[in-house]
Amino acid sequence: MDDRWGAFVDLDPAAQGGDGPLAGLTVGVKSNIMVKGLPWTGGMGLYRDRIASRDAEVVARLRSAGAAILGTVNMHEAALGAHTDNPFYGRTHNPLRHGYTPGGSSGGSGAAVAAGLCDLALGTDTMGSVRIPAAYCGVYGLKPTHGAISEDGLAYLEPGLDCIGPLARNLDLLERAWQVLASDPGQAVTFKRALVLGRQSEVEVQPVVTAGFEAALRGLPLPRATLDLPDSLTDIRMAGLVSAGQWLIADLGPEYHENKLGLSDELKFILKITAGMKQRPEVLARTRTAVREALGSDSVLIMPTAPQVAFPHGTRAPSNQADFTCLANIAGLPALSLPSGSSEDGLPAGVQIVGPSGSEPGLIALARQLDNQLQAYRHPPQSSI
């Protein structure tokens, strides 16, 4: 495998597929999900020698459906971040621009799919970690309804927010993965109304992202309404971050201390900061209620995926990357990111749609309509491959 992007961290030399609906397809799995016989690290040096004794249920489902599991892909350390420049497993590059982030924390998943190293990849999404890499790498990513896909074999960041979800280069592959992974794939919902965020202007959004969002909005043949949130998007994101950081500290237990060599200084710093902050469960509860009540059973929320396109490695990551994506996790609802355009220098932007609980088939169907109108998917140029 010519992996010049640093997407994969461990390969299974005996990987082979079988018969079934995913026969002939290859899969990369984020390294916080168990793949039998391979390191199950969660992106942490601390767990480099922890070998998965079995497959996670999602991996077993993919194998049973005929897919070949190639190995595990890189991720942001502990899934707590969104640039995938991992101090223990290396830097993953964006296939659209070497030296740029693929996003995170499922950065290896986004890069592997975008580069054509595998047909599908599994990521995990706590506050946007499937959809941000999908947007930065110009592919498609689905964060499911909380609990719709088994979390067996997942090294959690925050169980109340975490979901396993697939990434793919087209919606056909994404839908095929969903049909296999979901306990109940469900039926398509007919959406009757599109919601936009009343507080969207609070977030600094790059022009190419705004242009893609507006193009997608024009492509929705639905009456429009505004979703007004009771708290700022910054406060909502921070409430989610503090909850995730403090859960990880508790999960690490005695392994979390300042002199531990298997944790980077950056992760220790983030955990130290979040440990000293007050949890705000009331913000999370208000947000969950507001989003779920506004969507009801037949509305869809549309907004940018990330406020920006991919940024160079070695620069400070934008603090607002998850301002939009965190809403679906906090509400426990499904969300799908698709390409919405590209900057003048070829970096992709993404738009996301969020639906009611169990509406994944409806989101995929609506994404097909938008995708046909936007025509924004771009294969990485040959020179970057």
N, C-alpha and C positions, 0 to 999 in steps of 0.2 A: 504493500500500500504506500503510495506517495503522499504522505501526510505532511506537507510542508507548512501547514497552519498550526500544528500542535493540537489538533482536535482530540485524538485518541490518546489515552494513557496506558491502557492494557488491552492486548488483543488475545483472542482465543484462537490458537493455531488450528484447532480442530473444528472450527465453526462450519456448520453445514445446515442447509434448510431441509424441508420435508414437503409433504403434501398438505394442501389446505388453501384457504382463501388468500393467504399471504405468501404462497409458494413463489420462490424466485426473488423475494425481496430481502434486503439486508437491513440490519438495525444496529444502531449504537445506543448504549444505555448510559445515562448519567451515573457517575461513580458514587452516588449516595443511594443507589438501588442495587439490591443483591443480584449478582450473576454468579452462578455456581462455579467455584474454582478460581475466581478472580478477586483481587483486592477490593474490599468494600470500604472505601476510605472517607467518603463524605468530603473529599477535597482537602483533608487534613493530614499532615505528616504524622500526627498522633496515631493514626490508624493504618499506616502503610502496610503493616503485617497482618491486618485483620482480613482473613480470607472468607468469602461467603460460602457457607456449607450447603446452600441450596439456592434455587432461583426464587426471586420475588414472584408473587402471583402474576403480575403483569408480564414479566419475562416468560414465565411458563405458558401463559396464554399465547404470546407471540410465537413461541416455539411450536406449540400445538397447532397453530394456524399455518405452519410451514415456513415461517421467517427464519433466516439465519442470523444469529446474534453474534456480531463480529467482535464485540468487546465493549469496554467502558470508555467514556469520553470525559474530558476535562471539565472542571467546574470552578466557580469562585469558591475559595476556602470556606467550608462550613455552610455554604449557600447564603452567606450573609454579605452580599454585595453584588455588583452588576458590571464587572469589567473582565473577569476571568484572566487575571494576570497572577497565576498561582505560585507562591513562593516555593512550594514543594514539588509541583508537577509541571511547572513551566507556563509560558505565556501562549495563549491561543490567539491567533490572528484572524481577522475578518477576511473571508475569501474575496470580498469586494475591494479590500484595500489592506495590503500587508502593513503591519505596524499599527493598525487600528483595532479597537476592541470589537469582539463579536457580541458584546453584551453579557449578561449573566443573570442569575448565577449559572444557568444552563448554557454557557457560552460554547462549550465543546459540542453540545447538541446542535445548536444553530449553525456553527461553522461546519460540522461534519455533513449536515444536510445540504447547506448552500454549496459546498465544494464538490458534492457528488460522491463523497466517500461512502455514504450509505443512503438508502432510500427513505428510511424513517429514523427518527431518534426519539428516545424518551427523555424528557426533562422533568423538572419539578418546579412548581410555581407557588411561592409563599406570598409575594407582593408584586409579582410580575415576571418571575424568573423563566417562564416559557415564552411569554409574549415579547419581552424586551429583546432577547436574542433573535426572535423571529423578525421583529421590526428592523433591527440593526443589520441583519444578514439578508433581508429581503425575501423571507420565506413565510410559511404559514404555521401558526401555532395555536393549539387549543388548550385552554385551561378549563377543565370540566367542572360541573357542579360538585361541591364538596361532598365526597363520599361516593360519587358515581363510579369511580375507578378505585379498585382495591389499593390500599396503602401498605399492604403486607410487604415486608422487606425493604421499607423506606427508612433511612436514617433521617429523622425529622429535624427541621429547624423549629417549627412551631405547629403542633398538630391541629390547632384550630384554624389555621390558614393554609396549610400545605395541601397540594394536589399534585399527582403525577399526570402529565399530559404529553401528547405527541407533537412533533414538528415534522413537516414535510415540504417538498418543493412544489406541491400542487394540492388542490382540495380533494381530488379523487383519492390520492394516497392517504390524506388526513382522514377522510371518511372511512376508508377501509380499515385503518388502524382503530378508529373509534368503535366500529362495529365489533371488533375482536376484543378490545380492552374493556368495554363497558359491561357492567353486570346486567344492565337493561338499556340498550341503545335508544329506546324511546321512539316517538313519532314526531314528524315535523309539525311545528307550531306555525300558524299563520299570524304574523305580527300585524297589528292594526294602528300602531302609533310609534313614532320615533322620538326619543328624549335626547336633549342636549343638556350639558351641565350649565347651570346658571353661574357657577364660580370658575368656569374654565379660564376666564381672562386673568385670574389670579396667578396663573402659571405662565412663565416666560416660554413661549413656544417658537421654535425656529420657523421662518417663512415657508420652507419646503414642507414642513409637517402641517402647517395651517392650510396650505394649498391642497395637500392630499386629503385632509379632513373635509374641507369644503367641497372638493370634487365628489367624495363619497356621500356627503350629505345631499348633494344635488341628485345623486343616483338613487336615493331612497324615495320611492313613490308613496310616502306615508305622511299623514298629518303630523305636525311637530308640536312638541310641548317642552317645557323647561323643568329640569330636576334641580330643585333648590336644596342644598345640603345645609344642615344646621351648624357645621364646623368647617373651618378652612381646610383646603386640601393638604396644606403643610401640616396642620395639627393632626389630621387623620393619618397621614403617612407616618408621622413621628409616633403616634400611639401604636401603630402596627409594629414599627421598628423596635420600640422599647419592649413590647410583648415578646417579640421573637428573640431579642438579645437576652432577656432575662430567662426565657425558657431554656435557651441553649446553655446558659451558665448552670442552671439547675441540672440539666441533662449531663453535662460534663462532670459535675460533682467535684471530687478531689483532683481530677485531672486539670481543672482550671486554676492555675496559679501563675504568678508573674514569671517564674523561672522555667516553665514548662517548654521544652525544646520543640515539641510537636505542634505548637501553635505559633503563628507568626506574631510579630510585634503589632502589626496592623490590626489583626483580629483581637488581640489582648486589649488594645486601646479602645476599639469599638465596644467590647464587652464591658470594660471599665466605665466608659461613659454611660452606657445604657443601664448598668447596675445602679448607678447613682441617680437615675431619673425615676420619677413617679409614674407608675402605670396609670393609664386613663381608660379603664374599661367602659366608662360612660360614653366616651367619644366613639369607641368601636360599636357600642350598642345602638347609639343614635344613628350612626351611618348605616349600619345593617338594616335597621328599620326603615329609614328614609328611602334607601335604594330599592329594597324589596317591595315596599308599599307603592312606590311610584311605578315600578315595572308591572306590578300585578301579574296577570297571566298572559298578556298579549302585547306587551310593549317591548321595545328594544332600545337600549342606550348606546349611542354612538359617540366616540371621542377619539382623540389621538391615542396611539399606543404609548410611545415615549415622546416627550416634548422636543427631542433632538434626534439627529442622526448620530451614527457612531463617531466617537472621538478618539484621538491618538492615545496609544498606550504611553504611560509615563506622565500623563497630565492628570489633573485632579478630576475625578468623576463628578458629573453634575449631581447635586443633591436632590434634584427634583425628578430623577428618572422614573420613580414609581408613583408619582403624584396621581396619575390617572389609573394605572394598572391595579393599585392596591384596593380599589373600591370593590372589584369583583371578589377578591379573596375575603375581604371583611364581610361582605354580604353573603358569601358562600355560593355565588352564582357562576354560571358558565360564561366564558368570554373567548372570542376568537380574534386573532390578529392576522391581517393580510396586508400585502404591500400596497401602498397608496401613491407612490411616486419616487423620484430620485432627485438629489441635489444636482447642481450643474457639474460637479465633479464625480457623479456616479454613486453616491452613497444613498441607500434606500431609506425611505420613511415608511411608517406603518400606521394603520387605523384599526381600531378594535370595536367590536360590537359585543354587548353584554345582554343576555336574555334572562328570562325567569328560570327558576329551578327546573332541570330536566329538558331544557329547550335546545340541546346540542344539535339535533337534526335540523331544527328550524334555523339556527345560526349558520350551519353549513350551507343550507339552501340559500339563505339571504346573502352569505358571503359569495356564493357563485354568481349571483346577480351583480353584486358590486364588482367582483373580479372581472367579469366580462366587460363592464363599463370602464373600469379604471385601467385595465391592461397594463398593470404596473410591475409585474414580475419581470426581472431581468436576470438571465443567467450570468454568472461571473465571467468577465472577459477572459479569453484564452490565456492572456499574459499573466493573469493572477492565479491560474490553475496549473 
